[in-house]
Amino acid sequence: MTDATWTALADPRRRAMLDVLRDRACAVSELVDELGYTQPTTSKHLRVLREAGLVRVRTHAQRRIYSVDLERMAELDAWLAPFRQLWNERLDALDRHLDRTGAAERGDDAESEGRGRR
């Protein structure tokens, strides 16, 4: 991922635009209506997203239609995958620890707790 990608994603207004564009392709005017930003602000943020490769634009009649660039999002997803795995492992370890701690506080161990439920 490039610095431009992270810079683009750092702004909450651009993330809001991506949220809308995730559901459907939109013209600038539709984003203005949906998000309540001014047209110049919306266009400025769309330019940043486009330059970062996060959105694509196509022309339809006199309108520019924006959509999420799925290839770039797949790259971003692939980059984030090891971090998701790391967090999943850490959360699983925390869950096991909390289960052991809770059982110890009750005077149980994991096996007797399982037997007591039968």
N, CA, C and O of each residue as an XYZ file, in Angstrom:
472
protein
N       0.830     -1.168      0.000
C       0.000      0.000      0.000
C       0.884      1.244      0.000
O       1.951      1.276      0.613
N       0.420      2.232     -0.683
C       1.179      3.471     -0.774
C       0.767      4.437      0.340
O      -0.278      4.273      0.970
N       1.602      5.432      0.564
C       1.253      6.465      1.536
C      -0.037      7.176      1.129
O      -0.824      7.583      1.984
N      -0.251      7.321     -0.184
C      -1.470      7.991     -0.665
C      -2.719      7.224     -0.233
O      -3.752      7.825      0.064
N      -2.620      5.908     -0.199
C      -3.758      5.095      0.239
C      -4.100      5.403      1.688
O      -5.258      5.651      2.022
N      -3.093      5.385      2.541
C      -3.328      5.630      3.970
C      -3.764      7.068      4.220
O      -4.613      7.323      5.074
N      -3.190      7.997      3.487
C      -3.598      9.399      3.624
C      -5.069      9.552      3.244
O      -5.824     10.248      3.923
N      -5.464      8.903      2.165
C      -6.857      8.984      1.720
C      -7.794      8.368      2.756
O      -8.866      8.911      3.025
N      -7.398      7.249      3.330
C      -8.255      6.559      4.295
C      -8.278      7.234      5.664
O      -9.165      6.966      6.474
N      -7.315      8.101      5.922
C      -7.228      8.753      7.236
C      -8.368      9.735      7.474
O      -8.725      9.999      8.622
N      -8.934     10.270      6.423
C      -9.966     11.293      6.581
C     -11.346     10.649      6.727
O     -11.749      9.857      5.875
N     -12.072     10.978      7.794
C     -13.390     10.349      7.996
C     -14.404     10.682      6.906
O     -15.309      9.886      6.652
N     -14.274     11.839      6.257
C     -15.211     12.174      5.174
C     -14.979     11.267      3.972
O     -15.929     10.855      3.306
N     -13.722     10.958      3.698
C     -13.446     10.050      2.577
C     -13.897      8.631      2.908
O     -14.387      7.915      2.035
N     -13.734      8.224      4.165
C     -14.244      6.898      4.548
C     -15.761      6.849      4.429
O     -16.319      5.825      4.035
N     -16.434      7.948      4.766
C     -17.901      8.002      4.618
C     -18.281      7.858      3.147
O     -19.253      7.179      2.817
N     -17.516      8.494      2.270
C     -17.782      8.366      0.832
C     -17.595      6.929      0.382
O     -18.400      6.409     -0.391
N     -16.539      6.283      0.860
C     -16.317      4.884      0.501
C     -17.447      3.998      1.018
O     -17.829      3.030      0.359
N     -17.981      4.322      2.191
C     -19.121      3.556      2.718
C     -20.313      3.630      1.775
O     -20.972      2.623      1.517
N     -20.585      4.824      1.262
C     -21.702      4.988      0.327
C     -21.396      4.267     -0.983
O     -22.243      3.560     -1.530
N     -20.181      4.456     -1.475
C     -19.802      3.860     -2.761
C     -19.688      2.338     -2.681
O     -19.764      1.654     -3.702
N     -19.509      1.817     -1.493
C     -19.470      0.364     -1.320
C     -20.814     -0.242     -1.713
O     -20.873     -1.344     -2.257
N     -21.889      0.490     -1.430
C     -23.230     -0.015     -1.723
C     -23.665      0.221     -3.159
O     -24.408     -0.574     -3.734
N     -23.186      1.345     -3.745
C     -23.615      1.660     -5.113
C     -22.710      2.722     -5.709
O     -22.115      3.527     -4.992
N     -22.616      2.714     -7.027
C     -21.892      3.769     -7.734
C     -22.736      5.044     -7.689
O     -23.964      4.992     -7.753
N     -22.061      6.184     -7.578
C     -22.778      7.453     -7.427
C     -22.120      8.561     -8.224
O     -20.912      8.557     -8.459
N     -22.947      9.504     -8.630
C     -22.451     10.764     -9.170
C     -22.109     11.678     -7.997
O     -22.545     11.443     -6.870
N     -21.332     12.711     -8.265
C     -20.968     13.667     -7.223
C     -22.216     14.230     -6.548
O     -22.269     14.332     -5.323
N     -23.210     14.591     -7.340
C     -24.426     15.181     -6.767
C     -25.127     14.231     -5.803
O     -25.687     14.675     -4.800
N     -25.106     12.942     -6.089
C     -25.715     11.969     -5.186
C     -24.956     11.901     -3.862
O     -25.563     11.799     -2.796
N     -23.627     11.959     -3.936
C     -22.830     11.961     -2.711
C     -23.072     13.228     -1.896
O     -23.141     13.186     -0.668
N     -23.199     14.352     -2.595
C     -23.507     15.614     -1.918
C     -24.825     15.475     -1.158
O     -24.909     15.846      0.013
N     -25.844     14.946     -1.813
C     -27.152     14.762     -1.178
C     -27.084     13.777     -0.014
O     -27.666     14.007      1.045
N     -26.378     12.699     -0.225
C     -26.299     11.635      0.785
C     -25.529     12.067      2.029
O     -25.942     11.782      3.153
N     -24.406     12.759      1.822
C     -23.514     13.048      2.941
C     -23.605     14.479      3.466
O     -23.143     14.768      4.570
N     -24.201     15.372      2.677
C     -24.361     16.743      3.137
C     -23.131     17.615      3.016
O     -23.084     18.696      3.603
N     -22.138     17.173      2.273
C     -20.960     18.002      2.031
C     -21.253     18.925      0.857
O     -22.184     18.679      0.090
N     -20.473     19.975      0.713
C     -20.638     20.837     -0.453
C     -20.094     20.128     -1.682
O     -19.318     19.179     -1.572
N     -20.503     20.594     -2.844
C     -20.005     20.002     -4.087
C     -18.493     20.148     -4.208
O     -17.831     19.171     -4.559
N     -17.903     21.328     -3.935
C     -16.443     21.448     -4.035
C     -15.704     20.525     -3.056
O     -14.679     19.939     -3.405
N     -16.223     20.401     -1.845
C     -15.591     19.512     -0.862
C     -15.673     18.064     -1.322
O     -14.694     17.323     -1.243
N     -16.837     17.670     -1.800
C     -17.020     16.302     -2.280
C     -16.081     16.015     -3.440
O     -15.434     14.968     -3.466
N     -15.997     16.921     -4.388
C     -15.116     16.727     -5.542
C     -13.652     16.640     -5.121
O     -12.892     15.832     -5.654
N     -13.265     17.478     -4.163
C     -11.880     17.458     -3.672
C     -11.548     16.099     -3.058
O     -10.491     15.534     -3.337
N     -12.439     15.576     -2.231
C     -12.176     14.290     -1.585
C     -12.225     13.134     -2.583
O     -11.469     12.171     -2.457
N     -13.103     13.226     -3.560
C     -13.141     12.188     -4.596
C     -11.848     12.174     -5.408
O     -11.379     11.110     -5.813
N     -11.274     13.349     -5.643
C      -9.999     13.421     -6.364
C      -8.903     12.704     -5.573
O      -8.103     11.965     -6.147
N      -8.866     12.922     -4.263
C      -7.881     12.252     -3.415
C      -8.082     10.740     -3.465
O      -7.118      9.988     -3.603
N      -9.326     10.298     -3.353
C      -9.621      8.866     -3.419
C      -9.243      8.277     -4.777
O      -8.718      7.166     -4.855
N      -9.510      9.020     -5.834
C      -9.172      8.553     -7.182
C      -7.659      8.465     -7.361
O      -7.154      7.480     -7.900
N      -6.935      9.488     -6.911
C      -5.472      9.489     -7.045
C      -4.824      8.386     -6.213
O      -3.751      7.891     -6.558
N      -5.471      8.007     -5.128
C      -4.974      6.911     -4.301
C      -5.358      5.552     -4.883
O      -4.908      4.515     -4.396
N      -6.183      5.561     -5.918
C      -6.595      4.317     -6.558
C      -7.731      3.603     -5.845
O      -8.002      2.436     -6.129
N      -8.396      4.283     -4.928
C      -9.468      3.646     -4.170
C     -10.820      3.714     -4.858
O     -11.700      2.902     -4.573
N     -10.997      4.666     -5.752
C     -12.234      4.755     -6.525
C     -11.904      4.887     -8.012
O     -10.827      5.331     -8.409
N     -12.870      4.486     -8.791
C     -12.790      4.648    -10.250
C     -13.861      5.627    -10.669
O     -14.858      5.813     -9.971
N     -13.652      6.244    -11.796
C     -14.649      7.178    -12.314
C     -14.915      6.843    -13.770
O     -13.999      6.519    -14.526
N     -16.182      6.926    -14.153
C     -16.548      6.760    -15.564
C     -17.520      7.881    -15.896
O     -18.201      8.417    -15.022
N     -17.566      8.215    -17.148
C     -18.456      9.279    -17.592
C     -19.707      8.656    -18.174
O     -19.643      7.724    -18.976
N     -20.838      9.182    -17.762
C     -22.127      8.752    -18.296
C     -22.889     10.026    -18.651
O     -23.331     10.762    -17.770
N     -23.035     10.274    -19.940
C     -23.605     11.537    -20.423
C     -22.742     12.668    -19.889
O     -21.550     12.727    -20.190
N     -23.318     13.560    -19.105
C     -22.550     14.682    -18.576
C     -22.120     14.460    -17.131
O     -21.541     15.344    -16.502
N     -22.408     13.279    -16.618
C     -22.111     13.006    -15.210
C     -20.896     12.105    -15.062
O     -20.623     11.254    -15.908
N     -20.177     12.310    -13.970
C     -19.065     11.438    -13.608
C     -19.561     10.519    -12.505
O     -20.013     10.972    -11.453
N     -19.472      9.233    -12.760
C     -19.971      8.229    -11.829
C     -18.772      7.568    -11.137
O     -17.857      7.069    -11.793
N     -18.797      7.576     -9.812
C     -17.709      7.027     -9.012
C     -18.109      5.692     -8.418
O     -19.266      5.485     -8.053
N     -17.147      4.788     -8.325
C     -17.360      3.491     -7.703
C     -16.066      3.057     -7.027
O     -14.987      3.557     -7.345
N     -16.187      2.130     -6.101
C     -15.024      1.609     -5.396
C     -14.189      0.781     -6.370
O     -14.730      0.017     -7.169
N     -12.871      0.938     -6.297
C     -11.956      0.117     -7.089
C     -11.735     -1.181     -6.315
O     -10.974     -1.217     -5.347
N     -12.401     -2.232     -6.747
C     -12.376     -3.495     -6.016
C     -10.992     -4.135     -6.004
O     -10.638     -4.818     -5.043
N     -10.207     -3.926     -7.053
C      -8.860     -4.484     -7.075
C      -7.996     -3.872     -5.985
O      -7.267     -4.584     -5.294
N      -8.075     -2.553     -5.829
C      -7.287     -1.903     -4.785
C      -7.769     -2.332     -3.409
O      -6.962     -2.524     -2.499
N      -9.086     -2.484     -3.249
C      -9.607     -2.930     -1.960
C      -9.155     -4.358     -1.653
O      -8.909     -4.692     -0.494
N      -9.045     -5.195     -2.673
C      -8.549     -6.557     -2.474
C      -7.082     -6.525     -2.031
O      -6.670     -7.317     -1.184
N      -6.301     -5.612     -2.602
C      -4.909     -5.453     -2.178
C      -4.846     -5.018     -0.712
O      -4.046     -5.533      0.069
N      -5.691     -4.076     -0.361
C      -5.740     -3.595      1.011
C      -6.161     -4.726      1.955
O      -5.584     -4.887      3.031
N      -7.153     -5.497      1.555
C      -7.610     -6.630      2.354
C      -6.489     -7.645      2.545
O      -6.300     -8.159      3.648
N      -5.745     -7.937      1.484
C      -4.637     -8.890      1.569
C      -3.552     -8.375      2.515
O      -2.962     -9.150      3.268
N      -3.293     -7.084      2.476
C      -2.279     -6.508      3.355
C      -2.717     -6.591      4.817
O      -1.892     -6.820      5.701
N      -4.008     -6.407      5.070
C      -4.535     -6.418      6.431
C      -4.746     -7.829      6.990
O      -4.854     -7.991      8.205
N      -4.807     -8.839      6.141
C      -5.119    -10.205      6.571
C      -4.214    -10.711      7.693
O      -4.732    -11.278      8.655
N      -2.904    -10.541      7.627
C      -2.065    -11.024      8.739
C      -2.370    -10.322     10.062
O      -2.240    -10.925     11.127
N      -2.770     -9.063      9.999
C      -3.110     -8.346     11.223
C      -4.411     -8.864     11.817
O      -4.547     -8.959     13.037
N      -5.373     -9.201     10.954
C      -6.622     -9.796     11.442
C      -6.325    -11.124     12.117
O      -6.882    -11.424     13.173
N      -5.446    -11.924     11.510
C      -5.074    -13.216     12.091
C      -4.407    -13.023     13.448
O      -4.701    -13.748     14.397
N      -3.514    -12.050     13.537
C      -2.845    -11.754     14.798
C      -3.857    -11.386     15.881
O      -3.784    -11.883     17.005
N      -4.800    -10.510     15.533
C      -5.809    -10.106     16.513
C      -6.705    -11.278     16.893
O      -7.072    -11.423     18.059
N      -7.059    -12.107     15.931
C      -7.886    -13.269     16.242
C      -7.174    -14.185     17.231
O      -7.788    -14.682     18.175
N      -5.872    -14.409     17.014
C      -5.104    -15.256     17.920
C      -5.038    -14.635     19.312
O      -5.187    -15.333     20.315
N      -4.815    -13.335     19.373
C      -4.733    -12.653     20.669
C      -6.081    -12.673     21.389
O      -6.139    -12.879     22.601
N      -7.154    -12.459     20.645
C      -8.476    -12.485     21.266
C      -8.847    -13.888     21.733
O      -9.484    -14.047     22.775
N      -8.452    -14.911     20.965
C      -8.687    -16.288     21.394
C      -7.926    -16.579     22.689
O      -8.461    -17.212     23.600
N      -6.668    -16.112     22.768
C      -5.872    -16.305     23.984
C      -6.517    -15.590     25.163
O      -6.563    -16.135     26.266
N      -7.015    -14.376     24.944
C      -7.699    -13.641     26.007
C      -8.947    -14.390     26.457
O      -9.221    -14.482     27.653
N      -9.699    -14.919     25.509
C     -10.906    -15.684     25.832
C     -10.562    -16.894     26.697
O     -11.246    -17.172     27.682
N      -9.486    -17.623     26.323
C      -9.068    -18.779     27.119
C      -8.655    -18.339     28.521
O      -9.001    -18.992     29.505
N      -7.921    -17.241     28.613
C      -7.489    -16.734     29.907
C      -8.688    -16.353     30.775
O      -8.735    -16.694     31.957
N      -9.638    -15.659     30.197
C     -10.822    -15.262     30.959
C     -11.625    -16.472     31.401
O     -12.165    -16.489     32.507
N     -11.707    -17.487     30.543
C     -12.400    -18.717     30.932
C     -11.702    -19.365     32.118
O     -12.365    -19.790     33.064
N     -10.357    -19.450     32.084
C      -9.598    -20.049     33.193
C      -9.753    -19.211     34.462
O      -9.958    -19.754     35.547
N      -9.656    -17.900     34.325
C      -9.762    -17.007     35.476
C     -11.143    -17.103     36.106
O     -11.271    -17.159     37.329
N     -12.168    -17.122     35.276
C     -13.534    -17.243     35.789
C     -13.752    -18.558     36.495
O     -14.392    -18.599     37.546
N     -13.229    -19.642     35.935
C     -13.361    -20.957     36.567
C     -12.616    -20.993     37.886
O     -13.110    -21.564     38.858
N     -11.425    -20.388     37.939
C     -10.635    -20.371     39.172
C     -11.349    -19.555     40.250
O     -11.330    -19.933     41.421
N     -11.967    -18.459     39.876
C     -12.683    -17.625     40.852
C     -13.894    -18.351     41.423
O     -14.268    -18.142     42.577
N     -14.503    -19.205     40.605
C     -15.669    -19.969     41.082
C     -15.239    -21.222     41.840
O     -16.074    -21.900     42.438
N     -13.939    -21.536     41.820
C     -13.453    -22.740     42.460
C     -13.580    -23.960     41.579
O     -13.427    -25.091     42.040
N     -13.860    -23.727     40.305
C     -13.994    -24.806     39.327
C     -12.714    -24.896     38.527
O     -11.857    -24.014     38.582
N     -12.605    -25.974     37.787
C     -11.648    -25.993     36.697
C     -12.446    -26.232     35.431
O     -13.641    -26.518     35.507
N     -11.833    -26.125     34.294
C     -12.573    -26.203     33.031
C     -13.288    -27.538     32.879
O     -14.379    -27.602     32.313
N     -12.654    -28.638     33.402
C     -13.281    -29.943     33.238
C     -14.519    -30.082     34.114
O     -15.561    -30.547     33.651
N     -14.407    -29.675     35.387
C     -15.569    -29.847     36.250
C     -16.708    -28.930     35.824
O     -17.879    -29.259     36.010
N     -16.366    -27.792     35.257
C     -17.417    -26.893     34.754
C     -18.170    -27.570     33.635
O     -19.396    -27.483     33.567
N     -17.455    -28.242     32.760
C     -18.096    -28.938     31.653
C     -18.969    -30.073     32.134
O     -20.048    -30.307     31.589
N     -18.499    -30.799     33.175
C     -19.275    -31.912     33.710
C     -20.505    -31.438     34.448
O     -21.531    -32.118     34.439
N     -20.425    -30.291     35.083
C     -21.546    -29.777     35.857
C     -22.717    -29.362     34.999
O     -23.836    -29.254     35.500
N     -22.496    -29.129     33.743
C     -23.560    -28.661     32.845
C     -24.364    -29.805     32.250
O     -25.424    -29.585     31.664
N     -23.862    -31.030     32.399
C     -24.536    -32.142     31.736
C     -25.784    -32.521     32.397
O     -26.463    -33.445     31.949
